[in-house]
């Protein structure tokens, strides 16, 4: 019985590893998704500059535009290295969030955007960290390079979300 339990446990661990490996994005998928994310952050940053209710939100918007424009430029170069074409598309969830944000102004905008930015940057950090650890050549290198900026954005969003 003990032997069966050990074999079963090993089989479950092996299966979990295979499931993770098959769901992890390829370097080209990671780069494409990152470019779409940069596109969204640039557009949302511009919206924050225009519709934000506080000076801090407007500054955050400018920071997002500047940092994600730079990140997109870097990611576009990596796209060529991994064989994908840069895109101007947004992720589907970002498109829906943009529509929601366009209907808000001032404090209501600030509250929604800060909350969204915290959630979004936490997810992005997890994806970039996983890619950085995957050691997938240029995609992993750029993921590791961009992590500090994403963490800075998360801290800024968290401060706005509390205030």
Secondary structure, 3 states (H helix, E strand, C coil): CHHHHHHHHHHHHHHHHHHHHHHCCCHHHHHHHHHHHHHHHHHHHHHHHHHECCHHHHHHHHHHHHHHHHHHHHHHHHHHHHCCCCCCCCCHHHHHHHHHHHCCCHHHHHHHHHHHHHHHHHHHHHHHHHHHHHCCCHHHHHHHHHHHHHHHHHHHHHHHHHC
